[in-house]
Amino acid sequence: MVKIKAEKNFRDRITKKLIEARTVVEADEKRLELLKKNKIKYEIVEEAKGDSILNGNVSEVIERLVDLDNVQVTELIEEEKSGKARKGVLEHLESLLAE
């Protein structure tokens, strides 16, 4: 599985939903084959090093902090403390441990 951006709109073969051009989507081998077959150019999107669930402002980060186990929450607390150490993010993470 890779992440791609297609240069043209295309329809998802499973959901039948329209995927707009330049939208980042995951692509398996079958999707890549179909794009090539339909002559739709695409580029593979590399995830930048340092991409983290903690990137963004406090409200964006809190929205992404779902379905995490205690080990993951503890690791994120350490990562946040060694980085931006934002009070709102740390309080939310600590509240997740208390649940």
N, C-alpha and C positions, 0 to 999 in steps of 0.2 A: 504494500500500500504506500502510495506517495501522495503528496498534496500538489495540486495543479491549479493553474488559471488558464481557462480556454479563451481564445481570442473572439469566439462567437458564442451566441446563445446556443444551448442544446437542451434536449429533453432527457431527464434521467430515465434509464431503461427500467428501473424497478418502480419508482414512485410516480413516474410520468409527469413530474413537476418540471417546469421550465427553470433551467439554471442559467442565470444571466452571465454574459461575458465578463471576464475579470473577477468572478467570484471564486474564492479559494474553496476547493472541494477535495475530498479524498478520492483517489482513483485506484482501482484494482487493474489487473492486466486486461480484463474484458472491456472496461471503460476506455482504456488507452487504445485498444484495438479498434473499438467502434469510432472513436474520435479520428483516428488515422484513416479508417475506411471512409468516413464522411468528410474527409479533407478539412477537419477542424484543427487548426494549429493550437498548441498549448505549451505552456512552460511549467517546468517543475519548480515548485516553491520550496526553497530551503528554509527550515526554521532556524532563526538566528540563535546562536549560542547565547545563553543567558535568558532565553524565553522562560518565563516562570509564571505560575498562577498569581504571583505577587506583583507582577507588572501592572501598572495603571494606578488610577487614583483609589482612594479608600473604598468608595462605594462600588467601583468596578471589581475590586478584589473581593469584597464581601459577597457580591453576587456569585462569584465563581467558587466560593468555599462551601461546597456541598458534597455529600456522600464521601467524606474522608474518615479514615479510621484514626485512632489515637496516635499511632506511629507517624502517620503522614502529618497530622496536626502538629505534633511535637517537632518534626523536622522543619515545618513551615515557620513555627515560632522561632526556632534557632536562625533560620535564614533571614527572617524579618529583623530580628535583633541585631544580626551582623550587617544588615543593610540599612534600610531607611528608618527602622525602629518606630514606625507610626503607631501612635497610641490607639487609634481606632481599630487598626488591623490586629494589633496584639490583644486588645480586649476581646475582640470577636473570636479570635483563635482560642484564647483561654476559656471563653464561655463554651466553646465546642467541646473542650476537654471535660468540662464540668457536667455535661449532659449525660 
